[in-house]
Amino acid sequence: MEKAELVSELKRWCRGEGLDETHALMTIVPEDVEISEVEETLETIKPLGRVRVRGRNFSARLNRRMFLCESKETVKEECSS
């Protein structure tokens, strides 16, 4: 999946769950990763503050689980080349 597709997926998912996009992030992990592992790992990124999983889905295309997470602090989009 390309970055643009992932961003579109995140925006649709936020809208469906009623989450503010500025406090949302999507993480893609292997199928055996549990919610608690995702939350604990993301909370080690101090600028995010408290992080909670608000949705999960399986992507057959990526063969991975996708988690929609909500952070207490605003998520800033970083541009990558």
C-alpha positions as CSV (number, residue, x, y, z in Angstrom):
1,M,0.0,0.0,0.0
2,E,1.2,3.5,-0.8
3,K,1.3,6.4,1.6
4,A,-1.6,8.1,-0.1
5,E,-3.7,4.9,0.3
6,L,-2.8,4.6,3.9
7,V,-3.7,8.2,4.6
8,S,-7.1,7.8,2.9
9,E,-7.7,4.7,4.9
10,L,-6.9,6.5,8.1
11,K,-9.2,9.4,7.2
12,R,-12.1,7.1,6.4
13,W,-11.6,5.0,9.5
14,C,-11.5,8.2,11.7
15,R,-14.7,9.4,10.2
16,G,-16.4,6.1,10.7
17,E,-15.3,5.9,14.4
18,G,-16.0,9.6,15.0
19,L,-12.3,10.3,15.9
20,D,-10.5,13.7,15.5
21,E,-7.9,13.0,12.8
22,T,-5.4,15.3,14.6
23,H,-5.4,12.8,17.5
24,A,-5.4,9.6,15.5
25,L,-2.8,7.3,14.1
26,M,-2.9,3.9,12.4
27,T,-0.4,1.2,13.1
28,I,0.2,-1.9,11.0
29,V,1.6,-4.9,12.9
30,P,1.9,-8.7,12.6
31,E,-1.3,-10.7,13.3
32,D,-0.1,-12.0,16.6
33,V,0.4,-8.6,18.3
34,E,-2.1,-7.8,21.0
35,I,-3.9,-4.5,21.8
36,S,-2.0,-4.0,25.0
37,E,1.4,-4.3,23.2
38,V,0.3,-1.6,20.7
39,E,-0.8,0.8,23.5
40,E,2.3,0.2,25.7
41,T,4.7,0.6,22.8
42,L,3.1,3.8,21.4
43,E,3.0,5.3,24.9
44,T,6.8,5.2,25.0
45,I,6.6,7.9,22.4
46,K,6.3,10.7,25.0
47,P,4.9,13.4,22.6
48,L,1.8,11.3,21.9
49,G,0.8,11.1,25.6
50,R,-1.8,8.4,26.5
51,V,-2.7,6.2,23.6
52,R,-5.7,3.9,23.3
53,V,-6.7,1.5,20.5
54,R,-10.1,2.5,19.1
55,G,-10.5,0.1,16.3
56,R,-8.8,-2.9,14.7
57,N,-9.0,-4.6,11.3
58,F,-7.2,-7.2,9.3
59,S,-5.7,-6.2,5.9
60,A,-5.5,-9.3,3.6
61,R,-3.6,-7.2,1.2
62,L,-0.8,-6.5,3.7
63,N,-1.4,-9.7,5.7
64,R,-1.2,-7.6,8.8
65,R,-3.5,-6.2,11.5
66,M,-4.3,-2.5,11.4
67,F,-5.0,-0.7,14.6
68,L,-6.7,2.7,14.8
69,C,-5.3,4.6,17.8
70,E,-6.2,7.8,19.6
71,S,-3.6,9.8,21.4
72,K,-4.2,12.4,24.0
73,E,-1.8,14.9,22.3
74,T,-2.0,16.1,18.7
75,V,-0.3,14.0,16.1
76,K,1.8,16.0,13.8
77,E,2.2,14.7,10.2
78,E,5.8,14.3,9.3
79,C,6.7,14.4,5.6
80,S,9.1,11.8,4.3
81,S,10.9,11.6,1.0
